[in-house]
């Protein structure tokens, strides 16, 4: 079984700059910008990210880090989990998304080495 740990929580915002200012002023978070539509506070073992969205309707997305994305994907498939986003790459690594037993969307992520 691959090693998995919580890596980050991702929320959506219809104004990333406004959200960044809010979290900087309220919590003192320091963000790294990955373009105008994605920022992340990466100060501890688990991170907090904000992604741009035109309409905010989705709950936060817990993202768990794995050391083997292929094995984690195969395990999710073989155990009958509903995959809602196939493995895809983005800055920093690759991930897939699935639903948990209660229908909550979660992501499994492997960072670039």
N, C-alpha and C positions, 0 to 999 in steps of 0.2 A: 504494500500500500504506500502511495506517495506521502511525503511529509507535507502537512497543510497547516497554515496559521493565518489568523486575521492579518490582512495587509493594510487595507484602508476602507473607509466609508466614503461613498460618493453621493453628493446631493446635486440637484439641478437648480439653476437660477435663470430667470429671464433677464438678469443684468449682472453679469459676473463681476464687473468692476465695483458695483454697489455692494454685492455680497462680500467681496474681498475686503472692502473698507469696514464693513460691519464686523467681520470676524477679527480683523486686525485691531480695531478699537476696543471691542468687547473682550476678546480673549488673548490678544497679543500675538496671534498667529503670524508667522512669516511664510509667505507663499512663494513658490517657484512657478513662473508662468510657462506654460506649454502652448503658447499661442493665445489669441484673444478670447478663445472659448473654453479654456481649460486651465485651471490652476490647482496646485496641491501644497498643503502644509505638511512638511516631511521632517518634523523635529523629533519624533519618537519612533518606537518600534511599529506603531500603527499610524497611518496617515489619514488626512482628511482632504477630500478633493471636491471641487465645485466645477460642474460642467454646464455649458450654456444650453438652454432649452427655450423654445419659443413660447411654450405653455407649460407651466409646472403643474403636473398632475401625478407624477410618480413618487412613491416613497423613496427614502434613502436606499442605496444599493450597497450591501456589505460585500466586500471583495476579499476573498481568501487567497493567500499566496500558496502555491504548490511548487515543489521542486521537479515535477514532471507533468506538464500539461497534457501530454498524450495519454498517460496512464490515468490521470484524474478524469479526463473526458471519457475514456473507455469504461472506467468504473461507474461514472454517472449513467452512461448509456446502458450498461449491463444490469444495473440495479433498477432500471425502468424510470429514471428521472426524466421529466420533460425538458428537453434542451430548447431554449427559446432564442439563443444566438450561438451559432457555430463558432469555432475557434477563429479569432481574427486578431490581426496585429495592429498595434498603435504605438506611439512613442513610449518607450520604456518596457515593452514586452508584448505579450499576447494573452488573450483570455477567451473564455466562453461563459455563457450565462444559462442558468437553468432555474426551475421552480423548485422550492422546497416542498415538504409534505403539506404545508398549509397554503401553498400558492404564492409565497413570497419569492420575489426574484433575487437570486444571489449570483455572484460571479466567482469564477476560479481563474486566477491570474498567475502567469509565470514571467518573472522579469527577464529582460535580456541579460545574458551573462557577460 
